[in-house]
Amino acid sequence: MSRSVLFIAGLALLLAVGALIVQFALPSAGGGDEASLRALDRRVEDLERQQGSGGDFRVAYLNVEEAFSVFIDATAELRDRAEDKIREFAELQSEYQTRTISKDEYQRRAIELQAEMLDAQLTIDINALDQMIASDNFADIRAQLEDWRDKAEPLANEIKNLVSIAKMGIVDPLEYQTRFESAQSAFNQFDQGLTQAATLKIVQVAQAIAIQKGYDMVLRVKNVLVYRDENALADITDDVKSVVAGYL
């Protein structure tokens, strides 16, 4: 195989490792730094003045990334398999750097791990999706989830075929790389859709808790708060996690 194929395979594997680490993570939607918090404080104060009754305006916040840990915990056992692949790749790099294995052997094994990592990632997502479909609390979007499940089946078969090809030896590197990139793209779309479904449920739960507890506003906070007045700004993250955990 050519040097370019080796580079592409190694790069794709590193991207796959990165995807595992951030899998099911939300894209950034505003910071939680000191400047942002000061701006939020001013906005709350303005709203309180508009209400004309200071403490009557109740505000809470939600750490959405922390709430997502519920879905990560639900697939913990399967993630162990993916983490094993990360360790294998680290060991493979070490062996290659110390010249314990040849370039050809490194290349062959890197491509194999690349496919196995993608297979592990899809297995995690499908398991989470099956848990959502089985839950009555996802009944409002079950039809869409079942449609995604049907579409995931041929993708799972294609990825397993890629794993088999990598293990047996790639005859046409260019064809293999094209098929792998297509499967990677399809997985990214699938993973994004699943993340959106999980986001929707977290938002629904947060809204229900806010109404139940009488909050007028729920803010999304990404980073750790330096300071908050618990009487003025309540954290509902654990409440949301507790409810969503009961769904899975």
C-alpha positions as CSV (number, residue, x, y, z in Angstrom):
1,M,0.0,0.0,0.0
2,S,1.2,3.6,-0.7
3,R,2.4,6.0,1.9
4,S,-0.7,8.2,1.3
5,V,-3.0,5.3,2.2
6,L,-1.0,4.8,5.4
7,F,-1.4,8.5,6.3
8,I,-5.1,8.5,5.5
9,A,-5.7,5.4,7.6
10,G,-3.8,6.8,10.6
11,L,-5.6,10.2,10.3
12,A,-9.0,8.5,10.1
13,L,-8.3,6.4,13.1
14,L,-7.3,9.4,15.1
15,L,-10.5,11.1,14.1
16,A,-12.4,8.0,15.1
17,V,-10.8,8.1,18.5
18,G,-11.7,11.7,18.9
19,A,-15.3,11.0,17.9
20,L,-15.5,8.3,20.6
21,I,-14.4,10.8,23.2
22,V,-16.9,13.5,22.2
23,Q,-19.6,11.1,21.1
24,F,-23.0,12.2,22.2
25,A,-21.6,15.6,23.2
26,L,-23.4,18.7,22.2
27,P,-22.0,21.5,20.0
28,S,-21.0,24.6,21.8
29,A,-23.9,27.1,22.2
30,G,-22.6,29.9,24.4
31,G,-20.0,30.1,27.1
32,G,-20.3,30.1,30.8
33,D,-17.3,32.4,31.5
34,E,-17.3,35.4,33.8
35,A,-18.3,37.9,31.2
36,S,-21.2,35.8,30.1
37,L,-22.4,35.4,33.7
38,R,-22.2,39.1,34.3
39,A,-24.3,39.7,31.2
40,L,-26.8,37.2,32.4
41,D,-26.9,38.8,35.9
42,R,-27.7,42.2,34.3
43,R,-30.4,40.6,32.1
44,V,-32.0,39.0,35.2
45,E,-31.9,42.2,37.1
46,D,-33.5,44.1,34.2
47,L,-36.3,41.5,34.1
48,E,-36.8,41.7,37.8
49,R,-37.2,45.4,37.6
50,Q,-39.7,45.0,34.8
51,Q,-41.6,42.6,36.9
52,G,-41.7,45.1,39.6
53,S,-41.3,42.5,42.3
54,G,-37.6,41.6,42.6
55,G,-37.6,38.0,44.0
56,D,-40.8,37.0,42.2
57,F,-38.8,36.3,39.0
58,R,-37.3,32.8,39.4
59,V,-34.3,31.6,37.3
60,A,-32.7,28.2,37.0
61,Y,-29.9,26.8,34.9
62,L,-29.1,23.5,33.3
63,N,-25.7,22.0,32.3
64,V,-26.7,20.2,29.2
65,E,-23.4,18.4,28.7
66,E,-23.6,17.0,32.2
67,A,-27.2,15.9,31.6
68,F,-26.0,14.0,28.5
69,S,-23.9,11.8,30.8
70,V,-27.1,9.8,31.4
71,F,-27.0,8.5,27.8
72,I,-23.3,7.8,28.1
73,D,-23.8,5.8,31.3
74,A,-26.5,3.8,29.6
75,T,-23.9,2.4,27.1
76,A,-21.0,2.1,29.5
77,E,-20.3,-1.6,28.9
78,L,-20.1,-1.1,25.1
79,R,-17.8,1.8,25.5
80,D,-15.3,-0.4,27.2
81,R,-14.9,-2.2,23.9
82,A,-14.2,1.0,22.1
83,E,-11.7,2.1,24.8
84,D,-9.9,-1.2,24.3
85,K,-9.4,-0.2,20.6
86,I,-7.9,3.2,21.8
87,R,-5.4,1.3,24.0
88,E,-4.6,-1.1,21.1
89,F,-3.8,1.8,18.8
90,A,-1.6,3.5,21.4
91,E,0.3,0.2,21.8
92,L,0.6,-0.2,18.0
93,Q,2.1,3.3,17.7
94,S,4.6,2.5,20.5
95,E,5.6,-0.7,18.7
96,Y,6.1,1.1,15.4
97,Q,8.1,4.0,17.0
98,T,10.4,1.5,18.7
99,R,10.7,-0.5,15.4
100,T,9.2,-3.6,17.0
101,I,7.0,-4.0,14.0
102,S,7.4,-3.2,10.3
103,K,5.8,-0.3,8.4
104,D,3.6,-2.8,6.5
105,E,2.4,-4.5,9.7
106,Y,1.7,-1.1,11.3
107,Q,-0.3,0.0,8.2
108,R,-2.3,-3.2,8.1
109,R,-3.2,-3.1,11.8
110,A,-4.0,0.6,11.8
111,I,-6.5,0.1,9.0
112,E,-8.0,-2.8,10.8
113,L,-8.4,-0.8,14.0
114,Q,-9.9,2.1,12.0
115,A,-12.7,-0.2,10.9
116,E,-13.1,-1.8,14.3
117,M,-13.4,1.6,16.0
118,L,-16.2,2.7,13.6
119,D,-18.0,-0.6,14.3
120,A,-17.7,0.0,18.0
121,Q,-19.1,3.5,17.7
122,L,-22.1,2.4,15.7
123,T,-22.8,-0.4,18.1
124,I,-22.9,2.2,21.0
125,D,-25.3,4.4,19.1
126,I,-27.6,1.5,18.1
127,N,-27.7,0.3,21.6
128,A,-28.8,3.7,22.9
129,L,-31.3,4.0,20.1
130,D,-32.8,0.6,21.0
131,Q,-33.2,1.8,24.6
132,M,-35.0,4.9,23.4
133,I,-37.4,2.9,21.2
134,A,-38.2,0.5,24.0
135,S,-39.1,3.4,26.4
136,D,-42.7,4.8,26.5
137,N,-41.2,8.2,27.3
138,F,-39.9,8.4,23.7
139,A,-43.3,7.5,22.2
140,D,-43.7,11.0,20.7
141,I,-40.7,10.4,18.4
142,R,-40.8,6.6,18.2
143,A,-41.7,6.5,14.5
144,Q,-38.7,8.6,13.6
145,L,-36.4,6.5,15.9
146,E,-37.7,3.2,14.3
147,D,-37.0,4.7,10.8
148,W,-33.4,5.5,11.9
149,R,-33.1,1.9,13.3
150,D,-34.1,0.5,9.9
151,K,-31.5,2.7,8.1
152,A,-28.8,1.7,10.6
153,E,-29.0,-2.0,9.7
154,P,-27.4,-1.8,6.2
155,L,-24.8,0.6,7.6
156,A,-23.9,-1.9,10.4
157,N,-23.6,-4.7,7.7
158,E,-21.3,-2.5,5.6
159,I,-19.0,-1.6,8.5
160,K,-18.7,-5.3,9.5
161,N,-17.8,-6.1,5.9
162,L,-15.1,-3.4,6.0
163,V,-13.8,-5.0,9.2
164,S,-13.6,-8.4,7.5
165,I,-11.8,-6.9,4.5
166,A,-9.3,-5.2,6.6
167,K,-8.6,-8.4,8.5
168,M,-8.2,-10.5,5.4
169,G,-6.1,-8.0,3.5
170,I,-7.1,-5.1,1.3
171,V,-6.8,-5.8,-2.4
172,D,-7.8,-2.4,-3.7
173,P,-6.8,0.3,-1.1
174,L,-8.5,3.1,-3.0
175,E,-11.8,1.3,-3.2
176,Y,-11.6,0.4,0.4
177,Q,-10.9,4.0,1.5
178,T,-13.8,5.2,-0.6
179,R,-16.2,2.7,1.1
180,F,-14.8,3.6,4.5
181,E,-15.3,7.3,4.0
182,S,-18.8,6.7,2.8
183,A,-19.6,4.6,5.9
184,Q,-18.0,7.2,8.2
185,S,-20.1,9.9,6.6
186,A,-23.3,7.9,7.1
187,F,-22.4,7.2,10.7
188,N,-21.8,10.9,11.4
189,Q,-25.3,11.7,10.1
190,F,-26.8,8.9,12.2
191,D,-25.0,10.0,15.3
192,Q,-26.1,13.6,14.8
193,G,-29.7,12.5,14.5
194,L,-29.5,10.4,17.6
195,T,-27.9,13.4,19.5
196,Q,-30.8,15.6,18.4
197,A,-33.3,13.1,19.7
198,A,-31.5,13.0,23.1
199,T,-31.3,16.8,23.1
200,L,-35.1,17.1,22.5
201,K,-35.8,14.8,25.4
202,I,-33.5,16.7,27.8
203,V,-35.2,20.0,26.7
204,Q,-38.7,18.6,27.3
205,V,-37.7,17.3,30.7
206,A,-36.1,20.7,31.7
207,Q,-39.3,22.5,30.5
208,A,-41.5,20.2,32.6
209,I,-39.4,20.7,35.7
210,A,-39.3,24.4,35.2
211,I,-43.1,24.6,35.0
212,Q,-43.6,22.2,37.9
213,K,-41.2,24.2,40.2
214,G,-42.4,27.6,39.0
215,Y,-39.3,28.9,37.2
216,D,-39.7,31.8,34.8
217,M,-36.4,31.1,32.9
218,V,-34.0,28.3,32.5
219,L,-30.5,29.2,31.3
220,R,-28.0,26.9,29.6
221,V,-24.6,27.0,31.3
222,K,-21.7,25.1,29.7
223,N,-18.8,25.7,32.1
224,V,-18.5,25.7,35.9
225,L,-20.0,28.7,37.6
226,V,-17.6,30.7,39.6
227,Y,-20.3,31.9,41.9
228,R,-24.1,31.8,42.2
229,D,-26.7,32.9,44.7
230,E,-28.7,29.7,45.3
231,N,-31.7,31.7,46.2
232,A,-31.6,33.5,42.9
233,L,-30.2,30.9,40.5
234,A,-31.1,27.2,41.0
235,D,-29.3,24.2,39.4
236,I,-31.8,21.7,37.9
237,T,-29.2,19.6,36.2
238,D,-29.5,16.7,38.7
239,D,-33.3,16.8,38.5
240,V,-33.2,16.5,34.7
241,K,-30.6,13.7,34.9
242,S,-32.8,11.8,37.4
243,V,-35.9,11.9,35.2
244,V,-34.1,11.1,31.9
245,A,-32.2,8.2,33.6
246,G,-35.6,6.7,34.4
247,Y,-36.5,6.7,30.7
248,L,-33.6,4.3,29.7
